[in-house]
């Protein structure tokens, strides 16, 4: 029997380790120590090179054989920003809330799961943790590298729960069963620099960029599906290299993001934008980075296990949703069915990020129920 573990204490110790993406070092030391204390074998390795790496990753496992259940998450956090009431990496409990960068996204969730694994010390099969230090950043050297490491060793989970903060108003009200894809694009319309008083000697790219923006704004991508909201294209920046008021710029640029459902693939959307931009302003170039494709986990046992655990602990029947941002489920879905479920997300990435102490402990209880159902009692 392992000793009970306080998820709030573990969350605080993780928060106390500054781990701005990409994370490595001390925060992984804290997690490794907690996992080894409850019988896990821990593997840590670095992956990738600059500019996206190196990134530290961790895979921990306990038990053997099937079924295989895995929990996935990330120890890296976004920069704290200025203006916190306290200090971002000095955890503090005030009025029932644990404050600190990562309390919600997602050190609180990881701590809840580790405490749940301590509680469910006897089980059949295998329980594993897939933990990266690169989810908030480029995500090219994190979970993808972990999946390669697992494949080399023949490790194939039967289901995965990602501890992202999915709850909206109350713990347990929302489970993410899929995620939209995302692609960023950078548009450049070339021109010829010149003096504004002699426009015939220049080629102003700004009106041409305006035509491109108008044409892209007029695109109708889809009306959504039963599982997904409509895809949306949003411009995130426009600009020119000039700083003087009397210079026609040599180029005009824009950047955009498309969040898309499973009616599309990223490459097809990139081609659509390129074709539309070229028609509106010949010579326009488009660079793109596809961060992930849309995915949807089909209905199956993972739905029932997670939904039942939430309802028994909270009395809430969760909404099964695909809204919001993306997660590393976009990679892990290639292995097995995957859902995201975790703490309320109202303060993630904000100043004074905080998770309710009661929610962290209740999440431990939910994760423990999921483990018991997914793995069954020890043989």
Secondary structure, 3 states (H helix, E strand, C coil): CCCCCCHHHHHHHHHCCCCECCCCCHHHHHHHHHHHCCCCEEEEEEECCCCCCCEEEEEEEEECCCCEEEEEEECCECCCCCCCCCCCCCCEEECCEEECCCCCCCHHHHHHHHHHHHHCCCCCCEEEEEEECCCCCCCCCCHHHHHHHHHHCCCCCCEEEECCCCECCCCCCEEECEECEEEEEEEEEECECEEHHHHHHCECCHHHHHHHHHHHHCCCCCCCCCCCCCCEEEEEEEEECCCCCCEECCEEEEEEEEEECCCCCHHHHHHHHHHHHHHHCCCCEEEEEEEECCEECCCCHHHHHHHHHHHHHHCCCCEEECCCCCCCHHHHCCCCEEEECCCECCCCCCCCCEEEHHHHHHHHHHHHHHHHHHHCCCC
